Amino acid sequence: MKFIVDQQVEDIELPENLKLNTFLQEFHSDCKSPECKFGFYGFAFGQSPFHVPKMVQNALIQNASNGKYAAVPGVEDLRVAISEYNKHYFHMDVDPARIYVGPGTKELIYNLLEILHGTVILPTPAWLGYLPQIRFLKKNYHMLPTRSNKKITPHDLKKLSLRLHDRQKILIFNNPNNPTGLVYNKRELEEIAEVCREQNIIVISDEIYAQTTYEFENFVSMGKIYPEGTFVTNGLSKSHAAGGYRLGYVIFPQHALDVRRQFKKILATEYTAVTTPIQHAAIAGFQVSKEMDEYFRITRKIHEIMGQYVYEKLHEMPGVKTTKPQATFYLLADFNQFSPEFNASKIDTSQKFSETLIQHPYHTAIVGGDSLVLERTDYSARMAFVDYDGEKAFNNYLDNAPKTHSDRLEFVKTNAPRIISGLNMIENYFDHLLKNAHSQIKYNSSEVPISN
Ligand SMILES: Cc1ncc(COP(=O)(O)O)c(C=O)c1O
């Protein structure tokens, strides 16, 4: 039997997350060294290391018997809980009618892009999930590269927008940002919003990392600054360490009644509603409670400790620049200073950089620049700092919260030894790369650690 797949699907490139999985598996299974058995130092995957909060787990168990379909926009109590959550944490007063629940923000962003007319503006570097969606939907799009501080500027946004002759433009705005870990402040948001108003740009504000902002009181949602034009998306995946639950929500702009109606049609056509027991579990996660508040506080503190450690270590390596994360569990490291040495070792793309770093003896996984919608020759990489047992670290933090800088160092040593070893590997990699380039000796791969 020969199956014919629709040409439109055949033409789609493998999404970056799948590419990344395949790439890591292939490179690793090719490794013959016994040292490969331990796996690899994981700076690549963006998954929270913590446990799903116990009250969310319990609510899921208690609702396991609920097999009925839920209403298309979501269970009413959940939409009310999400509204309360937004009021409490993000100071936004949102009528539950403006909130729709879907199977993850990724799907919701895709659905928004399906129904919204307009050219998409994609700031780069970007999370690897957006571009495959935009391409699949065959939408017109333009990149908006950020400058050295890795944030878009109102000036650049306006300049690009003036070149686009669409009646409506869609800015995909990810704040806090994956891969940089940076957070836009209120003034920056206001300036961007001003351009959006003037240029008729609507915003999909992907705020999935909002709750991880280290100085949480400083986080401001674009939905508060530009309520008439912003679709805010958020969910359980990062804040509640529950990516596998597949639950996200979108807050529609004020007065966007018709868009909501159209969106409902899409949801009903594509997936009817999110799993009912999961929606009930999410109620426990979004309802404002002491237990959840404590969970958010501790998990964001631990992300901050790990982020600060990785940032400091990378900065100790001469020539390496990185963003200083203010949220999330990522930073963007810039290894472009080593371009001459990369080229001397015939590592001429960021893809080859990640390939040589995963190989023996380094066993270290990162997300290279081309997966972040950067040039193939941009040796920047996203480094996630989540390769540790989150539940253990959480309990250790509860028992004895580190207070001083040396306490925090000790905390990393005790709880995240793989992060420490992985960073040492990166240091070794660059030592070898420099030696290799400077000695100008042609090695063969069995003699040297950098394979060409
Ligand atoms: C920036 C960003 N947006 C969205 C998502 C996907 O979130 P969800 O699990 O809700 O689909 C991720 C996951 O890595 C992400 O990093």
Ligand as a Chemical Component Dictionary entry (heavy atoms), coordinates in Angstrom:
data_LIG
# 
_chem_comp.id                   LIG 
_chem_comp.type                 NON-POLYMER 
_chem_comp.pdbx_formal_charge   0 
_chem_comp.three_letter_code    LIG 
# 
loop_
_chem_comp_atom.comp_id 
_chem_comp_atom.atom_id 
_chem_comp_atom.alt_atom_id 
_chem_comp_atom.type_symbol 
_chem_comp_atom.charge 
_chem_comp_atom.model_Cartn_x 
_chem_comp_atom.model_Cartn_y 
_chem_comp_atom.model_Cartn_z 
_chem_comp_atom.pdbx_ordinal 
LIG C1 C1 C 0 8.259 31.218 24.107 1  
LIG C2 C2 C 0 7.415 30.002 24.192 2  
LIG N1 N1 N 0 6.133 30.085 23.825 3  
LIG C3 C3 C 0 5.324 29.016 23.864 4  
LIG C4 C4 C 0 5.810 27.787 24.278 5  
LIG C5 C5 C 0 4.881 26.605 24.261 6  
LIG O1 O1 O 0 4.048 26.620 25.330 7  
LIG P1 P1 P 0 2.873 25.548 25.491 8  
LIG O2 O2 O 0 3.440 24.377 26.180 9  
LIG O3 O3 O 0 1.846 26.282 26.301 10 
LIG O4 O4 O 0 2.367 25.217 24.135 11 
LIG C6 C6 C 0 7.135 27.649 24.675 12 
LIG C7 C7 C 0 7.672 26.344 25.076 13 
LIG O5 O5 O 0 8.851 26.081 25.078 14 
LIG C8 C8 C 0 7.955 28.793 24.623 15 
LIG O6 O6 O 0 9.236 28.722 24.989 16 
# 
loop_
_chem_comp_bond.comp_id 
_chem_comp_bond.atom_id_1 
_chem_comp_bond.atom_id_2 
_chem_comp_bond.value_order 
_chem_comp_bond.pdbx_ordinal 
LIG C1 C2 SING 1  
LIG C2 N1 SING 2  
LIG C2 C8 DOUB 3  
LIG N1 C3 DOUB 4  
LIG C3 C4 SING 5  
LIG C4 C5 SING 6  
LIG C4 C6 DOUB 7  
LIG C5 O1 SING 8  
LIG O1 P1 SING 9  
LIG P1 O2 DOUB 10 
LIG P1 O3 SING 11 
LIG P1 O4 SING 12 
LIG C6 C7 SING 13 
LIG C6 C8 SING 14 
LIG C7 O5 DOUB 15 
LIG C8 O6 SING 16 
# 
